[in-house]
Amino acid sequence: MTAGTGRFCYLCFRAKPPATAPSAMPTAMPIAVSSKIKGPTAAPSAVPIAIPSAMPVEIGPSASGSTRRRQRLHPLVDKRRCLICHALNSGIDISTLSLVAASLEYFQFRSVLMILACCIDRNYVELAGVMLRSVHQFGNVGAVQFWILADGLTEADKANIAAAADREVTFVDMTKEMAGRIENLKTTSYWSRSIYGRLLMPEIVDETCERIVYLDADVIVKGDISHLFETDLQDNLVAACCTVGGAKLNRRLGRNDDELYFNSGVLVLDVKKWRNEGLTRKAIELLHINNYTFMDQDVLNVLSTGRVLSLEWIWNAQRGNDFADAVIVHFIHVKPDSVECQHPEKDFYLNLRAQTPWGRRRLRTKTDRRLRKLGHSLKYRLRYMRQLFSISVDEMLRRLTAMGGKYRKPRFDS
């Protein structure tokens, strides 16, 4: 990308207008120019580039989608990525740009991969496609990559999701090894094993990824979400929004009432911390020995106790919120692809859906929901019977011992 193209800055995730000469150039800073973007191998010559402290830019539509609003880039001292933007506005081509700032070491340029992730099975293909459509259309995410951990998706499913997103989507198929790690974890007719994908995702993404913004398939984006990629997590593991009834949910987990209990539908994860602490393994171990009610959500809250950055409700608007002001709306109960849904933002969802391959598809009915529930119940019973007749007496005793010597009768969904 070169200055003057009016395209997105892939580091600031903001729309870049054609470059114009600023009326005032208060400061100038020498930066090094090299033929390699990762930095020179020898001491390069320095070229003084005028760096204004802030520069107005046009960004995407507001939450209502009806107007365009103006914002300013963060001051240079606050956001290292903006240094690249100012250099671009000064006419330096990004393919030849390298930064040397000995006095400001944290301004050193590194290519950091930013990922928006989601984990689904075939039951959530349509919802995921419409969600990605809303992110692409309203989210102002620039060159953020879309990743989906796919549990049993067909090639047609993937093609439809990519068409809905109107951009490239990276699909990672759930392997036997991945499925084996979560095989015996609790599921319900509403929550399949794909909910545990968010626990696996930090170990799946590229090593250059430092942050994942995870969105459930049953959300829609109504405005600019670049803030989620730029917000400072400080020493926290995750940033998320609190949920209703947090005190009661904390008591069930043996935590203090005033501890922040968050909803796991919108997460900003520090991937580096997650990997260094081996939290995927720890999460799965906790899930095997605890009968959590909200499985993945409960274990995420337990692992991140005292290390949660609270986000405003607008980033995960659930029940009881004014959805007109929300940036991300979460359909936490009845989903908008069903005739039963009476959510005030259902029309917004249906308008987006009309632009996707599912635009002419009928909405799900109560009968569809009952058949899905019955199918899960039969599948669970068959799996239990298969396990019952395949294990030896010694293995059965070992499992009973692992559960503290107490036999827990399996719960079947009906």
C-alpha positions in Angstrom: 0.0 0.0 0.0 1.3 3.5 -0.8 0.2 6.8 0.4 -2.7 8.4 -1.4 -4.5 5.2 -2.2 -7.3 5.8 0.3 -7.2 2.1 1.4 -7.0 0.6 4.9 -3.9 0.8 7.0 -3.2 -2.8 7.9 -1.5 -1.8 11.2 -4.0 0.7 12.5 -7.1 -1.0 10.9 -8.4 2.5 9.9 -9.5 3.8 6.6 -6.7 5.9 5.1 -7.8 8.9 3.0 -5.6 10.1 0.1 -2.5 11.8 1.5 -2.5 15.5 1.7 0.2 17.8 2.9 -0.5 18.7 6.6 -0.7 22.4 7.3 1.8 22.1 10.2 4.6 19.7 10.7 5.5 20.1 14.4 8.1 17.4 14.6 10.5 15.4 12.5 12.0 12.0 13.3 14.7 10.1 11.4 13.6 6.7 10.2 15.7 4.2 8.3 14.8 3.1 4.8 15.7 -0.4 3.7 14.8 -2.9 0.9 13.5 -5.4 3.5 10.4 -4.8 5.6 11.8 -6.7 8.6 14.7 -4.3 9.0 18.2 -3.6 7.5 21.2 -5.9 7.9 23.6 -3.0 8.0 23.3 0.6 9.3 21.1 2.4 6.8 21.0 6.0 6.0 18.4 8.0 7.9 15.8 10.1 6.1 13.9 12.8 8.2 10.2 12.2 8.0 7.7 14.8 9.3 5.6 13.2 12.0 2.5 15.2 13.2 1.3 14.3 16.7 -2.2 13.5 15.4 -3.9 13.5 12.1 -7.7 13.3 11.3 -8.9 10.4 9.3 -12.2 9.1 8.0 -13.4 5.8 9.4 -16.3 3.4 8.8 -20.0 3.9 9.6 -21.0 4.4 13.2 -23.0 1.9 15.2 -26.2 3.1 13.5 -24.7 2.7 10.1 -26.3 6.0 9.0 -23.5 8.5 9.3 -19.8 8.6 9.0 -17.9 10.1 11.9 -14.4 11.5 12.2 -11.8 10.5 14.7 -8.1 11.2 15.2 -5.3 8.8 15.2 -3.8 8.1 18.6 -0.7 10.4 19.4 2.5 8.9 18.3 3.8 8.3 21.8 0.7 6.2 22.6 0.5 3.8 19.7 3.6 2.6 17.8 1.5 1.5 14.9 0.5 5.1 14.1 4.2 5.8 13.3 3.7 3.7 10.2 0.6 5.7 9.3 2.4 9.0 9.6 5.2 7.7 7.5 2.8 6.5 4.8 1.1 9.9 4.8 4.6 11.4 4.2 5.0 9.4 1.0 7.1 6.4 2.0 6.2 3.1 0.3 5.4 0.4 2.9 7.4 -2.2 0.9 10.6 -0.3 1.7 9.8 0.9 5.2 11.9 -0.1 8.2 12.0 1.8 11.5 15.0 2.4 13.7 14.2 4.3 17.0 17.0 3.7 19.5 15.6 6.2 22.0 12.1 4.7 21.6 12.7 1.0 21.4 9.1 0.0 21.6 8.5 1.7 18.2 10.5 -1.0 16.5 8.4 -2.4 13.7 7.2 -6.0 13.8 4.6 -7.6 11.6 1.9 -8.8 14.1 -0.9 -11.1 13.0 -4.4 -10.1 14.2 -7.1 -12.8 14.0 -10.8 -12.8 14.4 -11.8 -16.3 15.3 -15.0 -18.4 15.6 -15.6 -22.2 16.2 -18.7 -23.9 14.8 -20.2 -27.1 13.6 -22.9 -27.5 10.9 -25.7 -26.2 13.1 -24.2 -22.8 13.2 -23.0 -22.4 9.6 -25.6 -19.8 8.6 -25.2 -17.8 11.9 -21.4 -17.7 11.4 -21.7 -16.6 7.8 -24.0 -13.7 8.7 -21.8 -12.7 11.6 -18.7 -12.5 9.4 -20.8 -10.5 6.9 -21.6 -8.0 9.6 -17.9 -7.8 10.7 -16.7 -7.2 7.1 -19.4 -4.6 6.4 -19.4 -2.6 9.6 -16.5 -3.7 11.7 -13.7 -1.6 10.1 -11.2 -4.4 10.7 -8.9 -3.8 7.7 -6.6 -6.7 7.1 -7.6 -8.7 10.2 -7.7 -12.4 9.2 -10.9 -14.4 9.7 -10.3 -17.9 11.1 -12.9 -20.6 11.7 -12.3 -23.9 13.6 -14.6 -26.1 11.6 -16.1 -29.3 13.2 -17.6 -31.4 10.4 -18.2 -28.6 7.8 -18.5 -29.6 4.2 -16.8 -27.9 1.3 -20.2 -26.3 0.4 -20.5 -24.9 3.9 -17.1 -23.3 3.7 -17.8 -21.9 0.3 -21.0 -20.3 1.5 -19.4 -18.8 4.6 -16.6 -17.3 2.5 -19.2 -15.9 0.0 -21.1 -14.4 2.9 -18.0 -12.8 4.4 -17.0 -11.4 1.0 -13.3 -12.0 1.8 -10.8 -14.8 2.4 -11.6 -17.0 5.4 -9.1 -19.5 6.9 -10.7 -22.8 7.8 -9.0 -25.2 10.2 -10.7 -28.6 10.3 -11.0 -30.2 13.7 -8.6 -33.2 13.6 -8.9 -36.5 15.4 -6.3 -35.4 17.8 -8.2 -32.2 18.6 -11.5 -34.1 18.9 -9.8 -36.7 21.2 -8.8 -34.0 23.7 -12.5 -32.9 24.1 -14.2 -36.1 23.3 -15.7 -37.0 26.7 -16.5 -33.4 27.8 -20.0 -32.5 28.6 -22.3 -31.4 25.8 -26.0 -30.5 25.4 -28.5 -30.3 22.6 -27.7 -26.5 22.5 -24.0 -26.7 23.1 -22.0 -29.1 21.0 -18.3 -29.9 21.4 -17.5 -27.0 19.2 -17.9 -24.7 22.1 -14.6 -26.0 23.4 -12.9 -24.8 20.2 -12.2 -21.4 21.8 -10.0 -23.2 24.3 -8.0 -24.9 21.4 -7.8 -21.9 19.2 -4.7 -20.2 20.9 -2.7 -23.3 20.2 -3.9 -23.5 16.6 -3.2 -20.1 15.2 0.1 -18.9 13.7 3.0 -18.2 16.1 3.1 -14.6 15.1 -0.4 -14.0 16.4 -0.4 -12.2 19.7 -4.1 -11.5 20.1 -7.3 -13.2 19.2 -10.7 -11.5 19.1 -13.1 -14.4 19.5 -16.8 -14.0 18.5 -19.6 -16.5 18.9 -21.5 -17.3 15.8 -24.7 -15.9 17.3 -23.6 -12.3 17.4 -23.8 -9.5 14.9 -21.6 -6.5 14.6 -23.2 -3.1 14.0 -20.2 -0.8 14.2 -16.4 -0.3 14.4 -14.7 -3.0 16.4 -11.1 -2.0 15.8 -11.0 -0.9 19.4 -10.9 -4.6 20.4 -7.7 -5.1 18.5 -6.0 -2.0 19.9 -7.1 -2.0 23.5 -4.3 -2.4 26.1 -4.8 -5.6 28.0 -2.1 -4.5 30.5 -1.3 -7.6 32.6 -4.7 -9.3 32.0 -5.3 -12.5 30.2 -8.6 -11.6 28.7 -10.9 -8.7 28.1 -14.7 -9.4 28.1 -18.1 -8.1 29.2 -19.8 -9.1 32.5 -23.0 -11.0 32.4 -26.3 -10.8 34.4 -26.3 -12.7 37.7 -22.5 -12.7 38.1 -22.6 -13.0 41.9 -24.8 -16.2 41.8 -22.6 -17.7 39.1 -19.4 -16.9 41.2 -20.8 -18.6 44.3 -21.4 -21.8 42.3 -17.7 -21.7 41.2 -16.5 -21.0 44.8 -15.4 -17.5 44.0 -16.1 -14.1 45.7 -19.4 -12.5 44.8 -17.6 -9.3 43.6 -15.4 -11.2 41.1 -16.1 -10.2 37.5 -18.0 -13.1 35.8 -18.0 -12.6 32.1 -19.8 -13.9 29.1 -17.6 -15.9 26.7 -19.3 -14.8 23.5 -17.0 -11.9 22.9 -13.4 -12.4 24.1 -10.1 -10.6 23.5 -7.4 -13.2 24.4 -3.7 -12.6 25.0 -2.4 -15.6 23.0 1.2 -15.3 24.2 0.2 -15.6 27.9 -2.2 -18.4 27.1 0.4 -20.5 25.4 3.2 -19.8 28.0 0.9 -20.9 30.8 -0.4 -24.0 29.0 -4.0 -23.0 29.7 -5.6 -25.2 27.0 -4.3 -28.3 28.9 -5.3 -26.8 32.3 -8.8 -26.0 31.0 -9.4 -29.5 29.7 -8.2 -31.0 33.0 -10.6 -28.8 35.0 -13.5 -29.7 32.7 -12.8 -33.4 33.3 -13.0 -33.2 37.1 -15.7 -30.5 37.5 -19.4 -30.6 36.4 -19.6 -27.0 35.2 -23.0 -25.7 34.2 -21.7 -23.3 31.5 -18.8 -25.5 30.6 -16.3 -23.4 28.5 -17.5 -20.1 30.0 -17.1 -21.3 33.6 -13.6 -22.7 33.1 -12.5 -19.5 31.3 -13.7 -17.5 34.3 -11.9 -19.8 36.7 -8.6 -19.6 34.8 -8.7 -15.9 34.4 -9.7 -15.0 38.0 -8.2 -11.6 38.8 -6.9 -11.1 35.3 -9.9 -9.8 33.4 -10.2 -6.4 31.8 -13.9 -5.4 31.9 -15.3 -4.1 28.6 -18.3 -1.8 28.3 -21.6 -3.6 27.7 -21.8 -2.2 24.1 -19.2 -4.8 23.1 -21.4 -7.7 24.0 -25.0 -6.5 24.4 -27.1 -9.2 26.0 -30.5 -9.1 27.6 -31.5 -5.9 29.4 -29.4 -3.6 27.3 -30.4 -0.8 24.9 -29.5 -2.6 21.7 -29.8 0.6 19.6 -26.5 1.8 21.1 -24.7 -1.6 20.9 -21.7 -2.3 18.7 -22.0 -6.1 19.1 -25.3 -7.7 19.8 -25.4 -11.2 21.3 -28.5 -13.5 20.7 -28.0 -15.5 23.9 -31.3 -17.5 23.8 -33.5 -18.0 20.8 -31.4 -17.5 17.7 -32.4 -15.0 14.9 -32.5 -17.7 12.2 -35.7 -19.1 13.8 -39.4 -18.0 13.6 -39.6 -18.1 17.4 -37.1 -15.2 17.8 -38.6 -11.9 18.9 -35.4 -10.1 19.5 -35.5 -6.3 18.6 -32.4 -6.7 16.4 -33.8 -9.6 14.4 -34.7 -7.4 11.4 -31.0 -6.2 11.3 -29.9 -9.8 11.2 -32.5 -10.7 8.4 -31.3 -7.7 6.3 -27.8 -9.0 6.5 -28.9 -12.6 5.8 -30.6 -11.5 2.6 -27.2 -10.6 1.3 -25.8 -14.1 1.9 -26.4 -17.6 0.3 -29.1 -18.2 3.0 -31.2 -15.3 1.9 -34.0 -17.5 0.5 -33.8 -20.2 3.1 -36.7 -20.7 5.4 -36.3 -19.9 9.1 -36.0 -22.7 11.6 -39.2 -23.8 13.4 -39.9 -25.3 16.8 -40.1 -28.7 15.1 -36.6 -28.3 13.8 -35.4 -27.4 17.3 -37.1 -30.5 18.8 -35.7 -32.8 16.2 -32.2 -31.4 16.9 -32.7 -32.0 20.6 -33.9 -35.6 20.0 -30.9 -36.3 17.7 -28.5 -35.1 20.3 -30.1 -37.3 23.0 -29.9 -40.4 20.8 -26.3 -39.7 19.8 -25.4 -39.3 23.5 -27.1 -42.5 24.5 -25.4 -44.4 21.7 -22.0 -43.0 22.7 -22.5 -44.0 26.3 -23.5 -47.6 25.4 -20.5 -47.9 23.1 -18.2 -46.8 25.9 -19.9 -49.1 28.4 -19.3 -52.2 26.4 -15.8 -51.3 25.2 -14.0 -50.8 28.5 -12.7 -53.4 30.8 -13.4 -53.8 34.5 -10.0 -52.4 35.4 -10.6 -49.3 33.3 -14.0 -48.8 34.9 -12.5 -49.0 38.3 -9.8 -46.5 37.3 -12.4 -44.1 36.1 -14.4 -44.4 39.3 -11.2 -43.8 41.3 -10.5 -40.7 39.2 -13.9 -39.4 40.2 -13.1 -39.7 43.9 -14.6 -43.1 44.3 -18.1 -41.9 43.6 -20.1 -43.2 40.7 -21.9 -40.4 38.8 -24.8 -41.6 36.7 -24.7 -40.0 33.2 -27.2 -37.3 32.6 -29.2 -37.7 29.4 -30.8 -34.8 27.6 -34.4 -35.5 26.7 
